[in-house]
């Protein structure tokens, strides 16, 4: 099986001059969750939207966990390596094309883990309500635009952990933008607007 076929994914090729956008769904989502949103934001963009291959009570995820906010770190490491190969394969198939990625919740977490492992794969990254409960190793994020969105009262992604991730991103050179609201885990219009700017500016 080639690297680009290692996940079930919905895809379209980029038009000339447009980026390739990877879209990673949240727990219980699938390859359709953000596909049309990308089409609306950037009609010419290429899209790769992989479906998570871990089932949690029938809900698709990208890696296993043993409880809310408690990750199976060995499983995460293996699935991060698999996703790195998947992204790298699609990137290689479109040489010279800018590569962007965004994800929500569990999708943001696998994307963040991929970026921490291979910061060269993405030019721009959007992390919507990420939860990174471990201390990442240093990475070179210089020149990479990173958007982080969050809710200060998010019961799934506690604000102090989000602050820790923001500090890590800034300390490692990311061109950081945030969009924070006072609510919970829901995605609000301000986050969609910030994502649109990331993908099109």
C-alpha positions in Angstrom: 0.0 0.0 0.0 1.4 3.4 -1.0 1.7 6.1 1.7 -1.0 8.2 0.1 -3.5 5.3 0.4 -2.8 4.4 4.1 -5.9 6.3 5.2 -9.4 6.4 3.7 -9.6 10.0 2.5 -11.6 12.4 0.4 -9.4 14.3 -1.9 -9.2 16.8 -4.7 -6.2 18.2 -6.6 -5.3 21.8 -6.3 -5.8 24.3 -9.1 -2.7 26.1 -10.4 -1.3 28.4 -7.8 -3.5 27.1 -5.0 -2.4 25.4 -1.9 -3.0 21.8 -0.8 -5.0 21.8 2.4 -5.2 18.8 4.9 -8.3 18.8 7.0 -8.5 16.6 10.2 -11.9 15.9 11.7 -12.8 15.8 15.4 -13.8 12.7 17.4 -16.8 11.2 15.7 -16.3 13.1 12.5 -15.2 11.8 9.1 -13.6 12.8 5.9 -16.6 14.9 5.0 -16.7 17.1 8.1 -14.6 19.9 6.8 -14.3 19.2 3.0 -17.0 21.5 1.9 -15.8 24.2 4.4 -12.5 24.2 2.6 -14.2 24.5 -0.8 -16.2 27.5 0.5 -13.1 29.2 1.9 -10.8 28.5 -0.9 -12.5 27.1 -4.0 -9.3 26.3 -5.9 -7.5 24.6 -3.0 -6.5 21.0 -3.1 -7.9 19.0 -0.2 -6.8 15.9 1.6 -9.3 14.9 4.3 -8.4 11.6 6.0 -10.7 9.6 8.2 -9.3 8.5 11.5 -8.7 4.8 11.7 -9.3 4.3 15.5 -12.8 3.5 16.7 -13.9 4.7 20.1 -17.4 3.3 20.6 -18.0 3.7 16.9 -16.6 7.2 16.8 -13.6 7.7 14.5 -10.4 9.1 16.0 -6.8 9.4 14.9 -5.2 7.7 18.0 -6.3 5.9 21.2 -6.9 7.3 24.6 -7.6 5.7 27.9 -9.8 8.5 29.3 -10.7 12.2 28.6 -7.4 13.9 28.1 -5.4 10.8 28.8 -3.6 9.6 25.7 -2.1 6.3 24.9 1.3 7.8 24.1 2.7 4.7 22.5 -0.2 4.5 20.1 0.0 8.2 19.4 3.7 7.9 18.5 3.0 5.1 16.0 0.0 6.8 14.5 1.9 10.1 14.3 4.6 8.3 12.3 2.0 6.8 10.0 0.4 10.2 9.4 3.7 11.8 8.8 4.3 9.3 6.0 0.8 9.9 4.6 1.2 13.7 4.5 4.7 13.4 3.1 3.4 11.2 0.3 0.8 13.7 -0.7 3.2 16.6 -0.4 5.7 14.7 -2.7 2.9 14.2 -5.3 2.5 18.0 -5.5 6.0 19.5 -5.6 6.2 23.2 -5.2 2.7 23.5 -3.9 2.2 25.3 -0.5 0.9 22.8 2.1 -1.5 23.9 4.8 -3.2 21.9 7.5 -5.9 22.4 10.1 -7.8 20.2 12.5 -10.4 20.4 15.2 -10.1 18.7 18.7 -8.7 15.2 18.0 -7.8 16.3 14.5 -5.9 19.3 15.9 -4.1 17.0 18.3 -2.8 14.6 15.6 -1.9 17.5 13.4 0.0 19.1 16.3 1.8 15.8 16.9 2.8 15.6 13.2 4.1 19.2 13.2 6.1 18.5 16.4 7.7 15.4 14.7 8.2 17.0 11.2 7.9 20.8 11.3 8.9 20.9 7.6 5.7 19.3 6.3 3.4 22.3 6.6 3.7 25.9 5.7 0.6 27.0 7.7 -1.2 25.2 10.5 -4.6 25.8 12.2 -5.2 24.1 15.5 -8.9 24.5 16.6 -9.3 23.5 20.3 -6.2 21.4 20.6 -5.3 19.5 23.8 -1.6 18.7 24.2 -1.1 17.2 27.7 2.6 16.4 27.3 5.7 18.6 27.1 6.8 18.6 23.4 10.5 18.6 22.5 11.9 21.7 20.8 11.1 22.1 17.0 12.0 24.7 14.4 8.8 26.5 13.5 10.5 29.6 12.1 8.5 31.1 9.2 5.5 29.0 9.8 2.1 30.6 10.4 0.1 28.9 13.2 -3.4 29.7 14.3 -4.7 28.4 17.6 -8.3 28.8 18.6 -9.8 28.0 22.0 -12.6 28.5 24.5 -11.5 29.8 27.9 -14.2 27.5 29.5 -13.6 24.5 27.3 -14.2 21.5 29.6 -12.2 19.2 27.2 -9.2 21.4 26.5 -8.4 23.3 29.8 -7.2 26.8 29.2 -3.9 26.4 31.2 -2.9 23.6 28.8 -3.8 25.8 25.8 -1.6 28.6 27.3 1.3 26.1 27.6 0.9 25.2 24.0 0.9 28.8 22.9 4.1 29.4 24.9 5.8 26.4 23.3 4.8 27.6 19.8 6.0 31.1 20.3 9.3 29.9 21.9 9.9 27.7 18.9 9.5 30.5 16.4 6.0 30.2 15.1 4.3 33.2 13.6 1.4 32.8 16.0 -2.2 34.1 15.9 -4.9 33.2 18.4 -8.7 33.4 18.3 -10.1 32.8 21.8 -13.7 33.1 23.0 -15.2 32.8 26.5 -17.2 29.6 25.7 -16.5 25.9 25.6 -15.5 23.4 23.0 -17.8 24.7 20.2 -16.3 26.4 17.1 -17.6 29.9 16.7 -17.8 32.2 13.7 -14.7 34.2 14.7 -12.7 30.9 14.6 -14.0 30.2 11.1 -13.0 33.7 10.0 -9.5 33.4 11.4 -9.2 30.0 9.7 -10.3 31.5 6.4 -7.7 34.2 6.7 -5.0 31.6 7.4 -6.0 29.5 4.3 -6.3 32.5 1.9 -4.2 35.4 3.0 
